[in-house]
Amino acid sequence: MRKRTCKEHLQTKLKKQIPLIADSVLEAYQAFTAEAPPDEVKEFAAHFAARRACIAHLEQLIKISQWAERDDGAHIEDSEPALAALLAEAQRDLDAISSE
């Protein structure tokens, strides 16, 4: 029996953990979008930054997840369509907030 490489071990662990982490990030993002943005400038900036952080976190999770699914460990540019749609929706929300 062939011994697994460190990369294979990491890919196996990530395949199991990424969906749980993504759920947590999505819940945080949904909580932020359910709240009205604060009127205070500093609070608004912090709120907006937290939303952007959730989107960035999701984007990184998508990339890590795609790498974990690959046998060759190559970087994949294309996102899962459902997650890409979610990110696009989140970006539209952020754009709407920033234009207010």
Stockholm file with secondary structure:
# STOCKHOLM 1.0

chainA/1-100         MRKRTCKEHLQTKLKKQIPLIADSVLEAYQAFTAEAPPDEVKEFAAHFAARRACIAHLEQLIKISQWAERDDGAHIEDSEPALAALLAEAQRDLDAISSE
#=GR chainA/1-100 SS CCCCCHHHHHHHHHHHHHHHHHHHHHHHHHHHHHSCCCSSHHHHHHHHHHHHHHHHHHHHHHHHHHHHHCSSCCCCCCCCHHHHHHHHHHHHHHHHHHHC
#=GC SS_cons         CCCCCHHHHHHHHHHHHHHHHHHHHHHHHHHHHHSCCCSSHHHHHHHHHHHHHHHHHHHHHHHHHHHHHCSSCCCCCCCCHHHHHHHHHHHHHHHHHHHC
//
